[in-house]
Amino acid sequence: LILRKQSEGGWFLLMAYGVLLGIMIQFVWLKKSNMMHIEHMLPFLLFLMITLLNRFAYVQKQQYETMLSITNRRHLAKENVIQYERLQKDNDEILRQIHDLRKQMKLLNNKTIEENDTLTKKIMMTYSEVVSFIPTGCPLLDRVLRNYQKDIMEQDIQLILDVEPFAEDQFDPVDYDPKKWVRLAKKAGMKYVVLTAKHHDGFCLFDSKLTDYKSTNTKAGRDLVREFVDACREEGLKVGLYFSIIDWHHPDFPKYGDRQHPMRNNPAYKDEKIDFDRYLAYMHGQIKELVTGYGKLDLLWFDFSYDDMTGEKWKATELIEMVRKYQPDVIIDNRLEGAGDNHGSITTEEPLIYSGDFASPEQIIPPKGVCDDKGEPIPWELCATMNNHWGYCNFDHQYKTPQMLVRKLVECASKGGNMILNVGPDARGNIPEESVQILTEVGKWMKKNGESIYGCGISKLEKPDWGRYTQKGDIIYAHVYETPLGALPLYGIGPDKLESVTYLADGSEVNRGEAWNTVLYPDVAFVSFGDDPVFTYPLPDEKDTVLKIRLRQE
């Protein structure tokens, strides 16, 4: 057994046992014969020789494995270099194919959307030949090739910019019906809706007088923002507009060296002279068009600041003063000086005029909500996607389930926040069927349980193991996610404090759960989802069973 232990400690232990065994054998022989003979030492010497031979074999094995490992690594590195050289050799041919495809795209101006989609997929397949290979085992080469991939992806973005005239001619959301969108939002339980008026690419969905790059100059020929705000008001929902303060289409927006611009690494723009003040005048002018031309706006969602592109770089004080002049009651996010990774001065004791009215964590729910420097909660809103893309993506089917979205909404409310859920319509103006089905399911839950969300916030009770609490005034809502074993303990609530417990979904009374096996916990109230509190019963609603709890007044 000891011989199988191939380690340094094992060998020392083995030798020690060998010496001990030799001494014991010698002692027995001497005691019997009262004399010392060389043959008495033979067992010990034989054992010691076997030990040394095994040790020699072990060392030789380790040296062989080390040499084999080095040889394999060298071989792998050599293979990586060979593959990399082959990739570089093939790249010119692939880029030639892309150049030909670009020419074909420019010929599609009068073709159908289906033909456009087919060609776009062909282009992306061509690109995938360039960016699919990443070797492993050679960290230095890995970094080289990942940078190579990055360059290719930037060429992909450049392709998009190169075909802007094509996009203008092809943009035609023939199925765009904002009334249908808004009705779906209302059915899902939403109280306000935000439309992207302009994103980072600079294309406007409204009839801006400051640019020709807008929906009214496309086949659509319509001011899509105006139709949207009218539809929201008709359905009684609050109106919000998203506006990117970044603009990759405008010639005076920084390019080379900027962290976000698609041309940030293109040396052709290295010595370009721009007039950023001219861009700011353009950007402020477009925002003025929105706040003066579309009636009362309830929310403005600016996006976003980074590096030195923040605060007064945007002339933010001047911008906010102008916005407040025309829209004094509008709620504004914090991204004139912050972003998803930076709240800005809204969390400080002296927030700036452009700090915004709420923080905007992105794709993450803060562990404790959002608090200021003193630890006091401030308003915040989670912005999240339904799948893993902000815009429409025909191959992304990683949609969040209705159960997950309901529970994340509850989590936001329980931490004092709101939740804005992104939906990406396709090029025709249709919301994907997966999104429609999910929002419909969420709406069914909201119709019965919305009272536990609207106007609710942080509860005075600690978060329970089985779900969450939300609270509105003296009413506590228990959101139960996990089927309890036996009765459900209402942590933080004593039995004598309960006035009533009902199912929020239908108003029926919930059975009390105190029984012989709960007597050891007299400070905790229990309820049961069945007749006998000792036994276990399924939850009435697997997404989230909500209990409405009224407490006795002191």
C-alpha positions in Angstrom: 0.0 0.0 0.0 2.8 2.4 0.9 4.6 1.7 -2.4 1.5 3.0 -4.3 1.8 6.4 -2.5 3.9 8.3 -5.1 4.9 11.4 -3.1 7.9 12.6 -1.2 6.2 12.1 2.1 5.3 8.5 1.1 8.9 7.6 0.3 10.2 8.9 3.6 7.5 7.0 5.4 8.3 3.9 3.4 12.0 4.0 4.3 11.1 4.6 8.0 8.9 1.4 7.9 11.8 -0.4 6.3 14.3 0.5 9.0 11.7 -0.3 11.7 11.0 -3.7 10.1 14.7 -4.5 9.8 15.3 -3.7 13.5 12.3 -5.8 14.6 13.5 -8.8 12.6 17.0 -8.4 13.9 15.8 -8.1 17.5 13.8 -11.3 17.2 16.7 -13.3 15.7 19.2 -12.1 18.3 16.8 -12.9 21.1 16.5 -16.4 19.9 20.1 -17.1 19.0 21.9 -14.7 21.3 24.3 -14.0 18.5 24.7 -11.7 15.4 25.0 -13.0 11.9 25.0 -11.2 8.6 22.1 -13.2 7.3 20.0 -11.7 10.1 20.2 -8.3 8.1 19.2 -9.8 4.7 15.4 -9.0 5.0 16.2 -5.4 5.9 18.7 -5.0 3.2 16.4 -6.6 0.6 13.5 -4.3 1.6 15.8 -1.2 1.4 17.0 -2.2 -2.0 13.5 -2.6 -3.3 12.6 0.8 -1.9 15.5 2.5 -3.6 14.8 0.8 -7.0 11.2 2.0 -6.8 12.3 5.5 -6.0 14.6 5.5 -9.0 11.7 4.4 -11.2 9.4 7.1 -9.8 12.0 9.9 -10.5 12.5 8.6 -14.1 8.7 8.6 -14.6 8.4 12.2 -13.4 11.2 13.4 -15.7 9.6 11.6 -18.7 6.2 13.2 -18.0 7.7 16.7 -17.6 9.6 16.3 -20.9 6.4 15.0 -22.6 4.4 18.0 -21.3 7.0 20.5 -22.6 7.0 18.8 -26.0 3.2 18.9 -26.2 3.1 22.6 -25.3 5.7 23.4 -28.0 3.7 21.3 -30.5 0.5 23.1 -29.6 2.1 26.6 -29.9 3.6 25.6 -33.3 0.1 24.5 -34.5 -1.4 27.8 -33.3 1.2 29.8 -35.3 0.5 27.6 -38.4 -3.3 28.2 -38.0 -2.8 31.9 -37.4 -0.6 32.2 -40.6 -3.3 30.3 -42.5 -6.0 32.7 -41.1 -4.0 35.7 -42.2 -3.5 34.2 -45.7 -7.2 33.5 -46.1 -8.3 37.0 -44.7 -7.6 38.9 -48.0 -9.9 36.5 -49.9 -12.7 36.8 -47.2 -12.5 40.6 -47.2 -12.7 40.5 -51.0 -15.9 38.5 -50.7 -17.2 41.1 -48.2 -16.4 43.9 -50.7 -18.4 42.1 -53.3 -21.3 41.7 -50.9 -21.2 45.4 -50.2 -21.6 46.1 -53.8 -24.6 43.8 -53.9 -26.2 45.6 -51.0 -26.0 48.9 -52.8 -27.9 47.2 -55.7 -30.7 46.1 -53.4 -32.2 49.6 -52.9 -35.3 48.6 -54.8 -35.5 45.0 -53.5 -37.6 43.5 -50.8 -36.9 43.2 -47.1 -36.6 39.4 -47.5 -33.8 39.8 -50.1 -32.1 42.2 -47.8 -32.4 39.8 -44.8 -30.9 37.0 -47.0 -28.0 39.1 -48.0 -27.3 40.3 -44.5 -27.2 36.7 -43.3 -24.8 35.9 -46.1 -22.5 38.8 -45.0 -22.5 37.6 -41.4 -21.7 34.1 -42.4 -18.7 35.4 -44.3 -17.6 37.4 -41.3 -17.9 34.3 -39.1 -15.2 32.6 -41.3 -12.9 35.3 -40.1 -13.8 35.5 -36.4 -14.6 31.9 -35.5 -11.1 30.7 -34.8 -9.6 31.2 -31.3 -6.9 28.8 -30.3 -6.2 27.6 -26.8 -3.0 26.8 -25.0 -1.0 29.8 -26.0 -2.1 32.9 -24.1 0.0 35.4 -26.1 -1.4 34.1 -29.4 -4.9 34.1 -27.9 -4.6 37.9 -27.2 -3.3 38.6 -30.8 -6.2 36.8 -32.4 -8.8 38.3 -30.1 -7.5 41.7 -31.1 -7.8 40.5 -34.7 -11.4 39.6 -34.1 -12.1 43.0 -32.6 -10.8 44.7 -35.8 -13.0 42.5 -37.9 -16.1 43.4 -35.8 -15.3 47.1 -36.2 -15.2 46.5 -40.0 -18.7 45.0 -39.6 -19.9 48.2 -37.9 -18.2 50.2 -40.7 -20.2 48.2 -43.2 -23.4 49.3 -41.4 -22.2 52.9 -41.6 -21.2 52.6 -45.2 -24.7 51.5 -46.2 -26.7 54.3 -44.5 -28.2 55.4 -47.9 -29.3 51.8 -48.3 -30.9 51.8 -44.8 -32.7 55.1 -45.5 -34.2 53.6 -48.7 -35.1 50.3 -47.1 -36.4 51.5 -43.7 -40.1 50.8 -44.0 -41.9 49.3 -41.0 -45.1 48.5 -42.9 -46.7 46.8 -39.9 -45.9 49.6 -37.4 -49.0 50.1 -35.3 -48.2 51.9 -32.1 -51.8 51.4 -30.9 -51.2 47.7 -31.0 -47.9 48.1 -29.1 -49.4 50.3 -26.4 -52.4 48.0 -25.9 -50.0 45.1 -25.4 -48.0 47.2 -22.9 -51.2 48.0 -21.0 -52.3 44.4 -21.1 -49.0 43.4 -19.5 -49.6 45.8 -16.6 -47.2 48.6 -17.7 -48.0 52.2 -16.6 -45.6 54.1 -18.8 -43.9 53.4 -22.2 -40.7 54.7 -23.6 -39.9 54.8 -27.3 -36.4 55.3 -28.8 -36.6 58.6 -30.6 -32.9 58.4 -31.7 -30.2 55.9 -30.8 -26.4 56.0 -31.1 -26.5 55.6 -34.9 -28.2 59.0 -35.2 -31.3 57.8 -37.1 -34.4 59.8 -36.0 -37.8 58.3 -35.7 -39.2 61.8 -35.6 -39.4 64.6 -38.1 -36.3 66.6 -37.0 -35.7 69.8 -39.0 -32.0 69.5 -38.2 -31.2 66.4 -40.3 -32.2 64.4 -43.3 -31.4 61.2 -41.5 -34.9 60.5 -40.3 -37.9 58.3 -40.8 -39.9 60.9 -42.8 -37.2 60.6 -45.5 -37.6 56.9 -45.9 -40.2 54.7 -47.5 -42.1 54.9 -44.2 -42.5 58.7 -44.7 -44.0 59.0 -41.2 -43.2 60.6 -37.9 -43.3 57.5 -35.8 -42.8 59.3 -32.5 -45.9 61.4 -33.0 -48.0 58.3 -33.7 -46.5 56.7 -30.6 -47.2 59.5 -28.2 -50.8 59.8 -29.5 -51.3 56.1 -29.0 -50.1 56.3 -25.4 -52.3 59.1 -24.5 -55.3 57.4 -26.1 -54.7 54.4 -23.8 -54.1 56.5 -20.7 -50.4 55.5 -20.3 -47.6 57.8 -19.4 -45.3 58.9 -22.3 -41.6 58.6 -22.4 -38.9 59.2 -25.0 -35.4 57.8 -25.1 -32.7 60.0 -26.8 -29.1 59.1 -27.3 -26.8 62.1 -26.6 -24.2 60.0 -28.6 -24.5 60.3 -32.4 -22.2 58.3 -34.7 -23.8 59.8 -37.8 -23.0 63.4 -37.0 -19.6 64.6 -38.6 -18.7 66.6 -35.5 -19.0 63.8 -33.0 -15.5 62.5 -31.8 -14.3 59.3 -33.6 -10.7 58.3 -33.4 -9.7 57.6 -29.8 -13.3 57.7 -28.5 -14.2 54.7 -26.4 -17.5 54.0 -28.0 -17.4 55.2 -31.7 -17.1 52.4 -34.3 -14.2 54.3 -35.9 -12.3 54.7 -32.6 -9.3 52.7 -34.0 -9.5 53.8 -37.6 -6.3 55.9 -38.3 -8.1 57.7 -41.2 -9.9 59.8 -38.5 -6.8 60.4 -36.4 -6.2 63.9 -37.5 -9.8 64.8 -38.3 -10.8 68.3 -37.2 -14.3 68.5 -35.7 -16.3 71.2 -34.1 -17.9 69.7 -31.0 -19.8 72.8 -30.1 -21.6 72.5 -33.5 -22.6 69.0 -32.5 -23.8 70.2 -29.1 -26.0 72.8 -30.8 -27.4 70.1 -33.0 -28.0 67.7 -30.1 -29.6 70.4 -27.9 -31.7 71.5 -30.9 -33.1 68.1 -31.5 -34.0 67.7 -27.8 -35.8 71.1 -28.0 -37.8 69.7 -30.9 -38.9 66.8 -28.8 -39.8 68.8 -25.7 -41.7 71.5 -27.6 -43.4 69.6 -30.4 -45.0 66.5 -28.9 -47.1 67.8 -26.0 -46.6 66.9 -22.3 -43.8 64.3 -21.9 -43.7 62.3 -18.7 -40.2 60.9 -18.9 -37.0 61.6 -20.8 -34.4 58.8 -20.9 -31.0 60.2 -22.0 -28.2 57.8 -22.8 -25.3 57.9 -21.9 -22.1 59.4 -20.4 -18.6 57.9 -20.2 -15.0 58.9 -19.6 -14.7 62.7 -20.1 -18.0 62.7 -22.1 -20.1 63.6 -19.2 -21.8 66.5 -17.4 -20.8 69.9 -18.7 -19.0 68.3 -21.7 -22.7 68.0 -23.0 -23.4 71.5 -21.6 -25.8 69.7 -19.3 -26.8 72.6 -17.1 -27.9 74.6 -20.1 -29.7 71.5 -21.5 -31.6 70.8 -18.3 -32.6 74.4 -17.9 -34.0 74.4 -21.4 -35.9 71.1 -20.9 -37.4 72.3 -17.5 -38.5 75.5 -19.2 -40.8 73.6 -21.6 -41.4 70.4 -19.6 -41.3 71.4 -15.8 -42.8 68.1 -14.6 -40.9 65.6 -16.8 -38.9 62.9 -15.0 -35.3 62.6 -16.2 -32.8 59.8 -15.8 -29.2 60.2 -14.5 -27.2 59.6 -17.7 -26.3 63.1 -18.5 -23.5 62.4 -16.0 -23.8 58.7 -15.3 -24.5 55.4 -16.9 -25.1 51.8 -15.8 -21.7 51.7 -14.1 -21.9 55.1 -12.5 -24.8 56.8 -10.7 -23.2 60.2 -10.8 -24.0 62.9 -8.2 -27.5 61.8 -7.6 -26.2 59.7 -4.7 -24.3 62.6 -3.1 -25.4 65.2 -0.6 -25.3 67.9 -3.2 -26.6 66.5 -6.5 -26.0 68.7 -9.6 -28.8 70.2 -11.6 -28.3 67.5 -14.3 -28.0 64.6 -11.8 -31.4 63.3 -12.8 -34.4 62.1 -10.8 -33.5 58.4 -10.7 -30.5 56.1 -11.0 -30.5 53.6 -13.9 -28.8 50.3 -13.2 -28.6 48.2 -16.3 -29.1 44.4 -16.6 -28.5 44.0 -12.9 -30.7 44.5 -9.7 -28.6 46.1 -7.0 -28.3 43.8 -3.9 -29.7 46.5 -1.6 -31.4 48.8 -4.1 -29.7 52.2 -4.7 -28.8 54.4 -1.7 -27.2 57.8 -1.3 -23.9 58.4 0.6 -25.8 58.3 3.9 -27.4 54.9 3.1 -30.8 56.3 2.4 -32.7 54.8 -0.6 -33.1 56.9 -3.7 -35.4 56.4 -6.7 -34.1 53.9 -9.3 -35.2 52.0 -12.3 -33.8 48.7 -13.6 -33.5 48.7 -17.4 -33.3 45.1 -18.8 -33.9 43.2 -22.0 -36.4 40.4 -22.6 -33.7 38.3 -24.3 -30.0 39.2 -24.7 -30.3 42.0 -27.2 -31.7 45.5 -27.0 -32.7 45.6 -30.7 -34.4 42.9 -32.7 -32.3 39.8 -33.2 -33.8 37.0 -35.2 -31.5 34.2 -33.8 -31.7 35.2 -30.1 -34.3 33.1 -28.5 -32.9 33.3 -24.9 -36.0 34.9 -23.6 -36.6 35.3 -19.9 -39.6 33.4 -18.6 -42.8 35.0 -17.3 -41.9 33.6 -13.9 -38.5 35.2 -13.9 -39.8 38.6 -15.1 -42.5 38.6 -12.4 -40.1 37.8 -9.7 -37.5 40.4 -10.9 -40.3 43.0 -11.0 -41.2 42.0 -7.4 -37.5 42.2 -6.4 -37.3 45.7 -7.8 -40.4 46.9 -6.0 -39.2 45.3 -2.7 -35.9 47.3 -3.0 -37.7 50.6 -3.8 -37.2 50.5 -7.6 -39.1 50.4 -10.9 -38.4 48.1 -13.8 -38.4 49.1 -17.5 -38.4 46.1 -19.8 -37.0 46.4 -23.3 -38.9 45.0 -26.3 -37.2 44.9 -29.8 -39.6 45.1 -32.7 -38.5 43.7 -36.1 -37.9 45.6 -39.3 -41.5 45.5 -40.2 -42.6 46.9 -36.9 -43.9 43.7 -35.3 -43.1 42.8 -31.7 -41.7 39.2 -31.7 -44.3 36.5 -30.9 -42.1 35.2 -28.0 -42.3 38.7 -26.5 -46.0 38.9 -27.0 -46.6 35.5 -25.3 -44.4 36.4 -22.4 -45.9 39.8 -21.8 -49.4 38.3 -22.0 -48.5 35.8 -19.2 -47.0 38.6 -17.1 -50.2 40.6 -17.7 -52.3 37.8 -16.4 -50.4 37.8 -13.1 -50.4 41.6 -12.9 -54.2 41.7 -13.4 -54.7 39.7 -10.2 -51.7 40.8 -8.2 -50.7 44.3 -9.5 -51.8 45.8 -6.2 -48.7 44.3 -4.6 -46.5 46.2 -7.1 -48.1 49.6 -7.9 -47.3 52.2 -5.2 -45.4 49.6 -3.1 -41.9 49.7 -1.9 -39.5 48.5 0.8 -41.1 46.6 3.6 -40.2 47.1 7.3 -39.8 43.4 7.5 -36.6 41.5 6.6 -36.6 39.4 3.4 -38.0 35.9 4.1 -36.3 32.7 2.9 -39.3 31.7 0.8 -39.7 34.9 -1.2 -40.1 38.6 -0.6 -42.2 41.3 1.1 -43.5 44.5 -0.5 -45.4 47.1 1.5 -47.8 49.9 0.9 -48.8 51.8 4.1 -49.9 49.3 6.7 -50.5 46.6 4.1 -47.8 43.9 3.7 -47.7 41.7 0.7 -46.0 38.3 1.0 -44.6 37.0 -2.3 -44.2 33.3 -1.9 -42.0 31.6 -4.4 -41.1 28.3 -2.6 -43.6 25.6 -1.5 -43.2 25.4 2.3 -42.8 22.1 4.2 -46.0 22.2 6.2 -47.1 25.6 7.4 -45.6 28.9 6.0 -43.9 31.0 8.7 -44.6 34.7 8.3 -41.2 35.9 9.5 -41.3 39.1 11.5 -45.0 38.9 12.3 -46.4 37.6 15.6 -49.6 35.6 15.8 -51.3 38.3 17.8 -50.4 40.9 15.2 -52.4 39.4 12.4 -55.8 40.9 11.6 -56.3 39.0 8.3 -54.5 37.1 5.6 -56.1 36.7 2.1 -55.0 35.6 -1.3 -54.6 38.7 -3.3 -55.5 37.0 -6.6 -59.1 36.2 -5.5 -59.6 37.7 -2.0 -60.3 34.4 -0.3 -59.0 33.8 3.2 -55.8 31.9 3.9 -56.0 29.3 6.6 -54.0 29.9 9.8 -51.1 27.5 10.3 -50.4 27.3 14.0 -50.4 23.6 15.1 -48.8 21.2 17.6 -45.5 21.4 15.7 -45.3 25.2 15.7 -45.7 25.7 19.5 -41.9 26.1 19.9 -42.1 29.2 17.8 -44.6 31.4 19.6 -43.3 34.7 18.1 -44.0 33.7 14.5 -47.4 33.6 12.8 -48.0 30.6 10.5 -50.4 30.1 7.5 -51.3 27.0 5.6 -52.1 26.4 1.9 -54.3 23.4 2.8 -56.7 22.1 5.5 -54.1 20.5 7.8 -51.1 22.8 8.5 -48.9 19.9 9.4 -49.0 18.6 5.8 -47.5 20.1 2.6 -49.6 21.6 -0.3 -48.6 23.1 -3.7 -48.6 26.8 -4.2 -51.7 28.2 -5.9 -49.5 30.2 -8.3 -46.0 28.9 -9.1 -44.9 32.2 -10.5 -45.6 34.0 -7.3 -48.4 33.4 -4.8 -49.2 36.8 -3.1 -50.7 37.0 0.3 -52.3 40.3 1.5 -51.6 40.8 5.2 -53.4 43.3 7.4 -51.9 43.9 10.8 -53.8 44.9 13.9 -53.5 48.6 14.7 -51.6 49.3 18.0 
